[in-house]
Amino acid sequence: MVTIITGTTKKPIASESLKSFFQVHTELEGYLYIGYPIIGTVDGAYPIDGLWISPNKGLVVFNLIEGKDVENYQDEQDDCANKIEAKLKGYRQLMQKRTLCVVPNVVTYAPALRKNDTEDEFYPLCINDKELEEYIDTLTWENDSYYEKLVSVLQAISSIRKGKKRRETTNPESRGAKLRNLEDSIANLDNQQSRAVIETVDGVQRIRGLAGSGKTIVLALKAAYLHAQHPDWKIAVTFNTRSLKGQLRQLINTFYIEQTSEEPDWENINIIHAWGAPGGGERNGMYYMFCGINNVEYYDFMAARNKFGSSDPFGEACNKALSDAQKFLPQYDAILVDEAQDFSPSFLRLCYEMLQPPKRLVYAYDELQNLRSQSLPSPEEIFGLAEDGTPKVRFKPFEEGQPQQDIILEKCYRNSRPALVTAHALGFGIYRNPPAPKESGIVQMFDQSSLWHDIGYEVADGALEDGERVVLRRTKQSSPAFLENHSDIDDLIVFKSFKTQEEQDAWVAMEIKKNINEDELRPDDIIVINPDPLTTKRVVAPIRSLLFQQGIQSHTAGVDTAPDVFFSENNDSVAFTGIYRAKGNEAAMVYIVNAQSCFDSYFDLAKLRNQLFTAITRSKAWVRVLGVGPQMDGLIAEYQQVKQHNFTLDFIYPTKPKRDHMNIVNRDMSDAEKVKIKKSKGNIASLIEELESGSVFLEDLGEDKVERLLALLKGKEE
């Protein structure tokens, strides 16, 4: 059976006919690509209409004709053959000295023609399934040993994951040498990621995956691919973390040049922040643009917080803009949203309304990286109902040969298995000591247990059902072994507690000096993360001062740099950051300082645990989780449990009532809500003491109030 990957194409009818042929002929094998690859030429981008890789027929390139005009089809075939040969000759693994071992067969397929008057055996033309079947029967391939190499070359799409520059190392056992080998191993995209880049839906498409599964890369490459295929389209790529802007631009630029041999037209592809502000240019944003175009009131952060409160000012501002707009004025042909988990559904609806039909919206998100402790609802809930009462957006079940609307990237290429399981264990509180007997220490949990399978876990023991014990482990496919085999477990992950912050800071500075001077790491291989974004500038200053004394440059991202810059331009400076700017970025060596702040809290515990999860998952090789005092000792005790369980998650799956209770107790709250709850708890504690001491009697409270209180407590018990 042939696996069909459907990209975007300007020849939809002929493409559908070609796909139908391969869907019927299940005896054939290999991969069929529609609208891929795109080949860079001196005249710009040259998209291939269709390409089939077969283990026994070789490489077949299809020149598709939509109508009945077959004039000059021979010239088209020549162009096609020459360009695909030139591309393949760039891969040494497909060559034998100067000879290409994979010779492309080019055929023209024109299903709209009713009569075939051509008899040129050198330039085959097929007008129906019978002729195409007869043509394929004539094909043979002597060099079938090159099949896997050919598949690998064409699926790789881009070597965009390679480091910014080649690493120079002298010690083959140094961290720098290990990192170079790691970067070489993950340089190319896998089949799943390649499909996510190419497959294009006329409508809404969702891409889900763990941190490190390549969502940002896939989204950027998808934007570049769409721009190459449709240079006249207006395309927007939007995001939450400002430091992502430079990374997205670099990814799009690199891939576009790699595929087309020319620069993108930045007039037609906008990398634009979600919020935005007056001033134009780099300050523009999707929400600000929507307000201006639709003539509705714009709120900056302070105005939105004052108007709507601090729990979700941006989401409420988007909601108001949508409700105030009289008529939506579309601006784009395609919009791609990164970090969608950080946005309210109202922002996705706003993007949806800024699109021309057929509403090509692609949004990528990670349920576990959500720092707002909310998961995105289903597309039916997000985008609402049409006038006839049916959902505006509904994902269809997967059909072979059709582009997927809901794509899950299961493999994690950033974090090793031990680091990822540790991050999940701490993020969910799997091995956290319960706050009271007979209670669970778990802080938060998926409502849909099937999500554990979606993100690359399998059941090693027990049952993945409410109220049942389950042991979950990473699958070998989702966590490749090479990500952890380069170093011992106790070097991959280090948890360390200090008596004072000064001791912690001195240790971090000493280790960073060693990383650069002995381990052959570059300064831009290192990130220092302080989980609390409000204290970051102040608390990292002593470490930066110690590094400065050692002649090591450092910067605080977004403070010493432009808001859109995370790493320094010359890669010669160590990045310090709070958790929000860390999102979307990665480094080989990650130091998490003051991690004790994520151990426990009177409020917002799920949010704090999510911050710790996000910080750990910034590491693509080694991570150091550091802190001070007994709360750090508590985190270390949890990590020791993860180790003792051989990096599996062993717990009783919380029932729905318990999950609901967790969501209430550990929810994210505004400052006003915290003050109100503290006051209420203080009042009720005083009342209980007064009732117990006899200074106040139940009768003093009034029968009505006592009955209401009893009814509330009884309802909770039920």
C-alpha positions as CSV (number, residue, x, y, z in Angstrom):
1,M,0.0,0.0,0.0
2,V,1.2,3.5,-0.8
3,T,1.4,6.1,1.9
4,I,0.0,9.4,0.5
5,I,1.3,12.8,1.8
6,T,-0.9,15.6,0.5
7,G,0.7,19.1,0.3
8,T,-0.8,22.2,-1.2
9,T,-1.1,22.3,-5.0
10,K,-2.4,24.5,-7.8
11,K,-3.6,21.4,-9.6
12,P,-6.2,19.9,-7.2
13,I,-8.3,17.9,-9.7
14,A,-5.5,16.0,-11.4
15,S,-3.9,15.5,-7.9
16,E,-7.1,13.9,-6.6
17,S,-7.3,11.6,-9.6
18,L,-3.7,10.6,-9.0
19,K,-4.3,9.9,-5.3
20,S,-7.5,7.9,-6.2
21,F,-5.4,5.7,-8.6
22,F,-3.0,4.8,-5.8
23,Q,-5.8,4.2,-3.3
24,V,-7.3,1.7,-5.6
25,H,-4.0,-0.1,-6.4
26,T,-3.2,-1.4,-3.0
27,E,-0.7,-3.8,-4.4
28,L,1.7,-0.9,-5.0
29,E,4.1,0.2,-2.2
30,G,6.0,3.3,-1.2
31,Y,5.3,7.0,-0.6
32,L,3.4,9.4,-2.9
33,Y,3.9,13.1,-2.3
34,I,1.6,15.8,-3.8
35,G,3.0,19.3,-4.1
36,Y,6.4,18.3,-2.9
37,P,9.4,18.7,-3.1
38,I,10.0,22.3,-4.1
39,I,13.3,22.8,-5.9
40,G,15.3,26.0,-5.9
41,T,16.4,27.2,-9.4
42,V,17.9,30.4,-10.8
43,D,14.4,31.3,-11.7
44,G,13.0,30.7,-8.2
45,A,10.9,28.0,-6.7
46,Y,10.0,25.0,-8.9
47,P,7.3,22.8,-7.2
48,I,7.1,19.2,-8.3
49,D,3.4,18.2,-8.9
50,G,3.7,14.6,-7.7
51,L,6.4,12.2,-6.7
52,W,6.3,8.5,-6.0
53,I,9.1,6.5,-4.3
54,S,8.6,2.7,-4.8
55,P,10.9,-0.1,-3.5
56,N,10.5,-2.0,-6.8
57,K,9.7,0.7,-9.4
58,G,12.1,3.4,-8.3
59,L,11.5,7.1,-8.4
60,V,8.5,8.3,-10.5
61,V,7.9,12.1,-11.0
62,F,4.5,13.2,-12.2
63,N,3.9,16.2,-14.3
64,L,0.1,16.9,-13.8
65,I,-2.1,18.7,-16.3
66,E,-5.4,20.1,-15.1
67,G,-7.1,20.7,-18.4
68,K,-6.7,19.5,-21.9
69,D,-3.7,21.6,-23.1
70,V,-0.8,19.2,-23.4
71,E,1.3,21.4,-25.7
72,N,5.0,21.5,-24.8
73,Y,4.5,18.7,-22.2
74,Q,7.8,17.2,-23.4
75,D,9.7,20.4,-22.4
76,E,8.0,20.2,-19.0
77,Q,9.2,16.6,-18.5
78,D,12.7,17.6,-19.5
79,D,12.6,20.5,-16.9
80,C,11.3,18.2,-14.3
81,A,13.9,15.5,-14.8
82,N,16.8,17.9,-14.9
83,K,15.7,19.7,-11.8
84,I,15.1,16.6,-9.7
85,E,18.4,15.1,-10.9
86,A,20.2,18.2,-9.9
87,K,18.6,18.1,-6.4
88,L,19.4,14.4,-5.8
89,K,23.0,14.8,-7.0
90,G,23.6,16.9,-3.9
91,Y,23.3,13.8,-1.7
92,R,26.5,11.7,-1.7
93,Q,24.6,8.6,-0.4
94,L,22.7,8.5,-3.7
95,M,25.8,8.7,-5.9
96,Q,28.4,6.2,-7.1
97,K,31.4,8.4,-8.0
98,R,29.7,10.8,-10.6
99,T,26.7,8.6,-11.4
100,L,23.3,9.2,-9.8
101,C,22.1,5.7,-8.7
102,V,18.4,6.8,-8.6
103,V,17.3,7.8,-12.1
104,P,13.9,9.6,-12.1
105,N,11.2,8.3,-14.4
106,V,9.0,11.2,-15.5
107,V,5.4,10.8,-16.7
108,T,2.7,13.3,-17.6
109,Y,-0.8,12.5,-16.2
110,A,-3.7,14.4,-17.8
111,P,-7.0,12.8,-16.6
112,A,-9.2,15.5,-18.2
113,L,-8.1,14.4,-21.7
114,R,-10.5,12.0,-23.5
115,K,-8.1,10.9,-26.3
116,N,-4.4,10.3,-26.3
117,D,-2.9,10.9,-29.7
118,T,0.8,10.9,-28.6
119,E,3.0,7.9,-29.3
120,D,6.3,9.1,-27.9
121,E,7.9,6.4,-25.8
122,F,10.5,8.8,-24.5
123,Y,7.9,11.2,-23.2
124,P,5.1,9.0,-21.7
125,L,1.6,10.6,-21.4
126,C,-1.2,8.9,-19.6
127,I,-4.8,10.1,-19.6
128,N,-6.6,7.5,-17.5
129,D,-6.0,4.8,-14.9
130,K,-5.6,2.0,-17.4
131,E,-2.8,3.8,-19.2
132,L,-1.1,4.7,-16.0
133,E,-1.2,1.1,-14.8
134,E,0.3,-0.1,-18.1
135,Y,3.1,2.5,-17.8
136,I,3.9,1.5,-14.2
137,D,4.0,-2.2,-15.2
138,T,6.9,-1.4,-17.6
139,L,9.0,0.1,-14.8
140,T,11.8,-1.9,-13.2
141,W,14.6,-0.8,-10.8
142,E,18.0,-2.4,-10.6
143,N,19.3,-0.3,-7.8
144,D,16.6,-1.0,-5.2
145,S,19.2,-1.1,-2.4
146,Y,19.0,2.7,-2.6
147,Y,15.3,2.8,-1.6
148,E,15.8,3.5,2.1
149,K,18.4,6.2,1.3
150,L,16.1,7.8,-1.2
151,V,13.2,7.8,1.3
152,S,15.4,9.3,4.0
153,V,16.6,12.1,1.6
154,L,13.1,13.1,0.5
155,Q,11.5,12.8,4.0
156,A,14.3,14.8,5.6
157,I,12.9,18.0,4.1
158,S,15.5,20.1,5.8
159,S,18.7,19.9,7.8
160,I,17.5,22.9,9.7
161,R,18.1,21.3,13.2
162,K,21.8,21.4,12.7
163,G,23.7,23.8,15.0
164,K,24.3,27.4,13.9
165,K,27.9,26.7,13.2
166,R,30.2,23.6,13.2
167,R,31.5,22.8,16.6
168,E,35.3,22.6,17.0
169,T,36.3,20.1,19.7
170,T,39.6,18.6,20.7
171,N,38.4,16.0,23.3
172,P,36.1,13.3,21.8
173,E,34.6,12.7,25.3
174,S,33.9,16.4,26.1
175,R,30.4,17.7,26.4
176,G,31.0,19.7,23.3
177,A,31.8,16.6,21.3
178,K,28.8,14.7,22.7
179,L,26.6,17.7,21.8
180,R,28.0,17.7,18.2
181,N,27.1,14.0,17.8
182,L,23.6,14.7,19.2
183,E,23.0,17.6,16.8
184,D,24.1,15.4,13.9
185,S,21.7,12.6,14.9
186,I,18.6,14.9,15.0
187,A,19.6,17.2,12.1
188,N,16.8,15.8,9.8
189,L,13.1,15.8,10.4
190,D,11.4,12.4,10.8
191,N,8.5,11.1,8.7
192,Q,5.9,12.3,11.1
193,Q,7.3,15.8,11.2
194,S,7.8,15.9,7.4
195,R,4.1,15.0,6.9
196,A,3.1,17.7,9.3
197,V,5.0,20.3,7.3
198,I,3.7,19.2,3.9
199,E,0.1,18.2,4.6
200,T,-2.2,21.2,4.0
201,V,-5.8,21.5,4.9
202,D,-8.3,23.9,3.4
203,G,-9.6,24.8,6.9
204,V,-8.4,24.5,10.5
205,Q,-5.5,22.1,11.3
206,R,-4.2,21.3,14.8
207,I,-0.6,20.1,15.7
208,R,0.0,18.7,19.1
209,G,3.1,17.4,20.7
210,L,5.4,17.5,23.7
211,A,8.0,20.1,24.3
212,G,10.9,19.2,22.1
213,S,8.8,17.3,19.5
214,G,9.5,20.0,16.9
215,K,6.2,22.0,16.8
216,T,7.9,25.3,16.4
217,I,10.2,24.0,13.6
218,V,7.3,22.3,11.9
219,L,5.2,25.4,12.0
220,A,8.0,27.6,10.7
221,L,8.7,25.2,7.9
222,K,5.0,24.9,7.1
223,A,4.8,28.7,6.7
224,A,7.9,28.7,4.4
225,Y,6.4,25.8,2.4
226,L,3.1,27.5,1.9
227,H,4.9,30.8,0.9
228,A,7.0,28.9,-1.7
229,Q,3.9,27.2,-3.2
230,H,1.7,30.4,-3.0
231,P,4.0,33.5,-3.1
232,D,0.9,35.7,-3.6
233,W,-0.8,34.5,-0.3
234,K,-0.7,36.8,2.7
235,I,0.6,34.6,5.6
236,A,0.9,35.4,9.3
237,V,2.9,33.5,11.9
238,T,1.9,34.6,15.4
239,F,3.1,33.6,18.9
240,N,3.2,34.6,22.6
241,T,6.8,34.5,23.7
242,R,8.5,37.6,22.2
243,S,11.9,36.0,22.1
244,L,10.5,33.4,19.6
245,K,10.3,36.1,16.8
246,G,14.0,35.9,15.8
247,Q,14.0,32.1,15.9
248,L,10.9,31.9,13.7
249,R,12.3,34.4,11.2
250,Q,15.6,32.5,11.0
251,L,13.9,29.1,10.5
252,I,11.6,30.4,7.8
253,N,14.4,32.2,6.0
254,T,16.8,29.2,6.2
255,F,14.2,26.7,4.9
256,Y,12.9,29.0,2.2
257,I,16.4,29.6,0.8
258,E,17.2,25.9,1.1
259,Q,14.1,25.0,-0.9
260,T,13.9,27.9,-3.4
261,S,17.4,29.4,-3.6
262,E,15.9,32.9,-2.9
263,E,14.8,35.1,0.0
264,P,11.2,35.1,1.2
265,D,9.0,38.0,0.3
266,W,8.6,39.5,3.8
267,E,5.8,41.7,2.6
268,N,3.6,38.6,2.2
269,I,4.8,36.6,5.2
270,N,4.4,38.4,8.5
271,I,6.0,37.2,11.8
272,I,3.8,39.1,14.2
273,H,3.2,39.1,18.0
274,A,-0.2,38.1,19.3
275,W,-1.0,41.3,21.2
276,G,0.8,44.3,19.6
277,A,0.8,48.0,20.3
278,P,0.7,51.3,18.4
279,G,3.8,52.4,16.6
280,G,3.8,50.1,13.6
281,G,6.6,47.9,12.3
282,E,7.9,45.5,15.0
283,R,5.3,46.7,17.5
284,N,2.4,45.4,15.4
285,G,0.3,42.5,16.6
286,M,-2.7,40.4,15.5
287,Y,-5.0,41.8,18.2
288,Y,-3.9,45.4,17.6
289,M,-4.4,45.0,13.8
290,F,-7.8,43.4,14.3
291,C,-8.9,46.4,16.4
292,G,-7.7,48.9,13.9
293,I,-9.2,47.2,10.8
294,N,-12.5,46.6,12.5
295,N,-12.7,50.0,14.2
296,V,-13.1,48.6,17.8
297,E,-11.4,49.8,21.0
298,Y,-7.9,48.5,21.6
299,Y,-6.6,47.7,25.2
300,D,-3.0,47.5,26.1
301,F,-2.0,45.2,29.0
302,M,-2.5,47.8,31.8
303,A,-5.9,48.9,30.4
304,A,-7.0,45.3,29.8
305,R,-6.0,44.3,33.4
306,N,-7.8,47.3,34.9
307,K,-10.9,46.6,32.8
308,F,-11.2,42.8,32.9
309,G,-9.0,41.8,35.9
310,S,-5.7,40.0,36.0
311,S,-6.8,36.4,35.4
312,D,-7.0,36.6,31.6
313,P,-6.8,40.2,30.4
314,F,-5.8,39.3,26.9
315,G,-8.5,36.7,26.4
316,E,-11.1,39.1,27.6
317,A,-9.8,41.9,25.4
318,C,-10.1,39.6,22.4
319,N,-13.6,38.6,23.4
320,K,-14.7,42.2,23.6
321,A,-13.1,43.0,20.2
322,L,-14.9,40.1,18.6
323,S,-18.3,41.1,20.1
324,D,-17.8,44.8,19.2
325,A,-16.9,44.2,15.6
326,Q,-19.8,44.9,13.2
327,K,-18.4,42.9,10.3
328,F,-15.1,41.0,10.1
329,L,-12.7,42.1,7.5
330,P,-10.3,39.3,6.5
331,Q,-6.6,40.1,6.0
332,Y,-4.8,36.8,5.5
333,D,-4.9,33.6,3.4
334,A,-3.2,31.5,6.1
335,I,-2.4,32.1,9.8
336,L,-0.2,29.8,11.8
337,V,-0.3,30.1,15.7
338,D,2.6,28.8,17.8
339,E,2.2,28.3,21.6
340,A,-1.6,28.1,21.3
341,Q,-1.8,26.6,24.8
342,D,-0.9,30.1,26.2
343,F,-3.9,31.7,24.5
344,S,-7.6,31.8,25.3
345,P,-9.9,30.4,22.7
346,S,-11.0,33.9,22.0
347,F,-7.6,34.7,20.4
348,L,-7.9,31.7,18.1
349,R,-11.4,32.9,17.1
350,L,-10.0,36.3,16.4
351,C,-7.3,34.7,14.1
352,Y,-10.1,32.6,12.4
353,E,-12.1,35.8,11.6
354,M,-9.1,37.5,10.1
355,L,-8.9,34.7,7.4
356,Q,-10.3,34.6,3.9
357,P,-12.3,31.4,3.2
358,P,-11.5,28.5,3.5
359,K,-10.1,29.7,6.8
360,R,-6.6,28.1,6.7
361,L,-5.7,28.3,10.4
362,V,-2.9,26.1,11.8
363,Y,-2.4,26.1,15.6
364,A,0.3,24.2,17.5
365,Y,0.1,23.5,21.2
366,D,1.4,21.5,24.1
367,E,-1.1,20.7,26.8
368,L,1.7,20.1,29.3
369,Q,3.6,23.4,28.7
370,N,0.5,25.4,29.6
371,L,1.5,28.0,32.2
372,R,-2.0,29.2,32.7
373,S,-3.3,25.9,33.9
374,Q,-6.0,25.6,31.3
375,S,-6.2,23.2,28.4
376,L,-7.6,24.3,25.1
377,P,-11.2,23.1,24.5
378,S,-12.2,21.1,21.4
379,P,-12.3,22.9,18.0
380,E,-16.1,22.7,18.2
381,E,-16.1,24.7,21.4
382,I,-13.3,27.1,20.3
383,F,-14.8,28.2,17.0
384,G,-18.5,28.0,17.9
385,L,-21.5,27.3,15.7
386,A,-22.5,28.5,12.3
387,E,-25.9,30.1,11.6
388,D,-27.4,26.7,10.9
389,G,-26.4,25.4,14.3
390,T,-23.6,23.1,13.1
391,P,-20.0,23.6,14.3
392,K,-17.9,25.9,12.2
393,V,-15.0,23.6,12.7
394,R,-15.1,19.8,13.2
395,F,-12.2,17.5,12.7
396,K,-13.0,14.6,10.4
397,P,-11.8,11.1,11.2
398,F,-8.5,10.3,9.4
399,E,-8.9,9.1,5.9
400,E,-6.1,7.4,4.0
401,G,-4.8,9.7,1.3
402,Q,-6.3,12.9,2.8
403,P,-4.3,15.5,4.8
404,Q,-4.7,15.1,8.5
405,Q,-6.5,17.8,10.4
406,D,-5.3,16.7,13.8
407,I,-1.6,15.8,13.9
408,I,0.2,14.5,16.9
409,L,4.0,14.6,17.1
410,E,4.9,11.7,19.4
411,K,8.7,11.7,19.4
412,C,10.6,14.0,21.7
413,Y,13.9,15.1,20.1
414,R,15.0,17.5,22.8
415,N,14.6,15.8,26.2
416,S,16.0,12.4,27.2
417,R,13.7,9.8,28.7
418,P,14.9,10.4,32.3
419,A,14.6,14.2,32.0
420,L,11.1,14.1,30.4
421,V,9.7,11.6,33.0
422,T,11.2,13.6,35.8
423,A,9.6,16.8,34.4
424,H,6.2,15.0,34.2
425,A,6.5,13.5,37.7
426,L,7.3,16.8,39.3
427,G,4.9,18.8,37.1
428,F,2.0,16.5,38.1
429,G,3.2,15.8,41.6
430,I,3.1,12.1,41.0
431,Y,5.5,11.3,44.0
432,R,4.6,14.4,46.1
433,N,3.9,13.6,49.7
434,P,0.1,14.0,50.3
435,P,-0.9,17.1,52.4
436,A,-3.1,14.9,54.6
437,P,-3.6,11.1,55.3
438,K,-5.6,9.2,52.7
439,E,-5.2,12.0,50.2
440,S,-3.2,12.1,47.0
441,G,-0.2,14.3,46.5
442,I,-1.0,14.7,42.8
443,V,-1.4,18.4,41.9
444,Q,-3.1,18.1,38.5
445,M,-4.1,15.4,36.0
446,F,-5.5,15.0,32.5
447,D,-9.2,14.6,32.3
448,Q,-8.7,12.4,29.2
449,S,-6.4,9.6,30.3
450,S,-5.9,8.7,26.6
451,L,-3.6,11.8,26.3
452,W,-0.9,9.8,28.0
453,H,-0.8,7.6,25.0
454,D,-0.8,10.6,22.7
455,I,2.3,12.0,24.3
456,G,4.3,8.8,24.0
457,Y,3.6,6.8,27.1
458,E,2.5,3.2,27.4
459,V,1.0,1.1,30.3
460,A,3.7,-1.0,31.9
461,D,1.4,-2.3,34.6
462,G,-2.2,-1.8,35.9
463,A,-4.9,0.0,34.1
464,L,-5.2,3.6,32.8
465,E,-8.7,4.1,34.3
466,D,-10.2,6.3,37.0
467,G,-9.4,5.0,40.5
468,E,-7.0,2.3,39.3
469,R,-3.3,2.0,39.9
470,V,-1.2,2.4,36.7
471,V,2.5,2.4,35.8
472,L,3.4,4.5,32.8
473,R,6.6,4.4,30.9
474,R,8.0,6.1,27.8
475,T,7.8,4.0,24.6
476,K,11.1,3.4,22.8
477,Q,9.7,5.0,19.7
478,S,8.8,8.3,21.4
479,S,12.0,8.7,23.4
480,P,15.0,7.7,21.2
481,A,17.8,6.0,23.2
482,F,20.6,8.1,21.7
483,L,19.2,11.1,23.7
484,E,20.3,9.5,26.9
485,N,23.1,7.1,26.0
486,H,25.7,9.8,25.7
487,S,26.0,10.4,29.5
488,D,25.4,8.7,32.8
489,I,22.0,9.3,34.4
490,D,23.6,11.1,37.3
491,D,25.2,13.5,34.8
492,L,22.1,14.0,32.7
493,I,20.1,15.2,35.7
494,V,21.5,16.7,38.9
495,F,19.3,17.9,41.8
496,K,21.3,19.8,44.4
497,S,20.3,21.7,47.6
498,F,22.3,24.5,49.2
499,K,22.2,26.1,52.7
500,T,22.2,29.6,51.3
501,Q,21.5,31.4,48.0
502,E,25.1,32.6,48.0
503,E,26.4,29.0,48.0
504,Q,24.0,28.2,45.1
505,D,25.2,31.2,43.1
506,A,28.9,30.5,43.6
507,W,28.4,26.8,42.5
508,V,26.5,27.8,39.3
509,A,29.2,30.4,38.3
510,M,32.0,27.8,38.9
511,E,30.2,25.1,36.9
512,I,29.5,27.5,34.0
513,K,33.2,28.5,33.9
514,K,34.0,24.8,33.8
515,N,31.5,24.2,31.0
516,I,33.1,26.8,28.8
517,N,36.8,26.3,29.6
518,E,36.9,22.5,30.0
519,D,33.8,21.0,28.6
520,E,34.0,22.7,25.2
521,L,30.5,24.2,25.4
522,R,29.8,27.6,23.9
523,P,28.2,30.3,26.0
524,D,25.0,30.0,23.9
525,D,24.8,26.3,24.9
526,I,23.9,27.4,28.4
527,I,20.7,28.9,29.9
528,V,20.1,29.8,33.5
529,I,16.4,29.9,34.4
530,N,14.8,31.5,37.5
531,P,11.2,30.2,37.6
532,D,9.8,33.4,39.1
533,P,9.8,36.0,36.3
534,L,9.1,38.9,38.7
535,T,12.3,38.4,40.7
536,T,14.6,37.2,37.9
537,K,16.5,40.4,37.2
538,R,17.4,40.9,40.9
539,V,18.1,37.3,41.9
540,V,20.4,36.4,39.0
541,A,22.5,39.5,39.3
542,P,25.0,37.9,41.8
543,I,25.7,35.0,39.5
544,R,26.2,37.3,36.5
545,S,28.6,39.4,38.6
546,L,30.6,36.3,39.5
547,L,30.8,35.3,35.8
548,F,31.9,38.9,34.8
549,Q,34.8,38.6,37.3
550,Q,35.8,35.4,35.4
551,G,35.6,37.2,32.0
552,I,32.4,35.4,31.0
553,Q,29.8,37.5,29.2
554,S,26.1,37.1,30.2
555,H,22.8,38.8,29.5
556,T,19.2,38.7,30.9
557,A,17.0,38.0,27.9
558,G,14.6,40.8,27.2
559,V,16.3,43.1,29.7
560,D,19.8,43.6,28.3
561,T,18.6,42.7,24.8
562,A,15.7,43.7,22.6
563,P,12.4,42.1,23.6
564,D,12.5,39.8,20.6
565,V,16.1,38.5,21.3
566,F,16.9,35.5,23.5
567,F,20.4,34.5,22.6
568,S,23.1,37.1,21.8
569,E,23.9,37.8,18.2
570,N,27.5,36.5,18.4
571,N,26.6,33.5,20.5
572,D,29.3,34.6,23.1
573,S,27.0,35.3,26.0
574,V,25.3,33.1,28.6
575,A,21.5,33.7,28.7
576,F,19.7,34.3,32.0
577,T,15.9,34.3,31.9
578,G,12.6,34.0,33.8
579,I,10.3,31.1,32.8
580,Y,8.1,32.9,30.3
581,R,11.0,34.0,28.0
582,A,12.5,30.5,28.4
583,K,9.5,29.0,26.6
584,G,10.2,28.0,23.0
585,N,13.9,28.1,23.5
586,E,16.4,25.3,24.4
587,A,20.0,24.8,25.3
588,A,22.4,21.9,25.9
589,M,23.0,22.8,29.6
590,V,20.2,24.2,31.7
591,Y,20.6,25.5,35.2
592,I,17.3,26.0,37.1
593,V,18.1,28.2,40.1
594,N,15.8,28.8,43.2
595,A,13.7,25.8,42.2
596,Q,12.4,25.5,45.8
597,S,9.8,28.2,44.9
598,C,8.0,25.5,42.8
599,F,7.8,22.9,45.6
600,D,4.7,24.1,47.5
601,S,2.5,27.1,47.7
602,Y,-0.6,28.3,49.5
603,F,-1.9,29.3,46.0
604,D,-1.2,28.5,42.3
605,L,0.5,25.2,43.0
606,A,-0.4,23.8,39.5
607,K,1.0,26.9,37.9
608,L,4.3,26.6,39.8
609,R,4.7,22.9,39.0
610,N,4.0,23.7,35.3
611,Q,6.8,26.3,35.5
612,L,9.2,23.7,36.8
613,F,8.1,21.3,34.1
614,T,8.7,23.9,31.4
615,A,12.2,24.8,32.8
616,I,13.4,21.2,32.9
617,T,12.2,20.6,29.3
618,R,14.3,23.4,28.0
619,S,17.3,21.0,28.2
620,K,18.4,19.0,25.2
621,A,21.3,17.3,27.1
622,W,22.0,18.1,30.7
623,V,19.9,19.8,33.4
624,R,20.7,21.1,36.9
625,V,17.8,21.7,39.3
626,L,19.1,23.8,42.2
627,G,17.6,25.5,45.2
628,V,17.9,26.4,48.9
629,G,16.5,25.0,52.1
630,P,13.9,22.3,53.1
631,Q,11.6,22.9,50.2
632,M,14.4,22.1,47.8
633,D,15.0,19.0,49.9
634,G,11.4,18.1,49.3
635,L,11.9,18.3,45.5
636,I,15.0,16.2,45.8
637,A,13.0,13.5,47.7
638,E,10.4,13.5,44.8
639,Y,13.2,13.1,42.2
640,Q,14.7,10.2,44.2
641,Q,11.3,8.5,44.0
642,V,11.3,8.9,40.2
643,K,14.8,7.3,40.1
644,Q,13.8,4.5,42.4
645,H,10.8,3.8,40.0
646,N,13.3,3.5,37.1
647,F,11.9,6.7,35.5
648,T,8.3,5.4,35.3
649,L,5.1,7.1,36.7
650,D,3.5,4.8,39.3
651,F,0.2,6.2,40.7
652,I,-3.5,5.8,41.3
653,Y,-5.4,7.6,38.5
654,P,-7.6,10.3,40.2
655,T,-11.3,10.0,39.8
656,K,-13.3,12.8,38.3
657,P,-14.4,14.3,41.6
658,K,-10.8,14.2,42.8
659,R,-9.6,15.9,39.6
660,D,-12.3,18.6,40.0
661,H,-11.1,19.1,43.6
662,M,-7.4,19.5,42.4
663,N,-8.5,22.0,39.8
664,I,-10.2,24.2,42.4
665,V,-7.5,23.9,45.2
666,N,-4.5,24.4,42.9
667,R,-6.0,26.8,40.4
668,D,-4.3,30.0,39.1
669,M,-5.8,33.0,41.0
670,S,-5.5,36.7,40.7
671,D,-4.1,38.8,43.6
672,A,-7.5,40.0,44.5
673,E,-8.8,36.5,44.7
674,K,-5.9,35.5,46.9
675,V,-6.6,38.3,49.4
676,K,-10.3,37.5,49.5
677,I,-9.7,33.8,50.2
678,K,-7.1,34.5,52.8
679,K,-9.5,36.9,54.5
680,S,-12.3,34.3,54.3
681,K,-10.1,31.5,55.7
682,G,-9.1,33.8,58.6
683,N,-12.7,34.7,59.3
684,I,-13.9,31.0,59.4
685,A,-10.9,30.0,61.5
686,S,-11.9,32.7,64.1
687,L,-15.5,31.6,64.0
688,I,-14.6,27.9,64.6
689,E,-12.4,28.9,67.6
690,E,-15.2,31.1,69.0
691,L,-17.8,28.3,68.6
692,E,-15.5,25.8,70.2
693,S,-14.7,28.1,73.1
694,G,-18.4,28.9,73.7
695,S,-17.9,32.7,73.2
696,V,-20.3,32.4,70.2
697,F,-23.2,30.0,69.9
698,L,-24.7,28.5,66.7
699,E,-28.0,30.2,67.6
700,D,-26.2,33.5,67.4
701,L,-25.5,33.0,63.7
702,G,-29.2,32.6,62.8
703,E,-31.0,29.5,61.7
704,D,-31.0,30.4,58.0
705,K,-27.3,30.9,57.8
706,V,-26.5,27.7,59.7
707,E,-28.9,25.7,57.4
708,R,-27.2,27.2,54.3
709,L,-23.8,26.3,55.6
710,L,-24.9,22.7,56.4
711,A,-26.4,22.4,52.9
712,L,-23.1,23.5,51.3
713,L,-21.0,21.1,53.4
714,K,-23.5,18.2,52.7
715,G,-23.3,19.0,49.0
716,K,-19.5,18.7,49.1
717,E,-19.7,15.3,50.8
718,E,-22.0,14.0,48.1
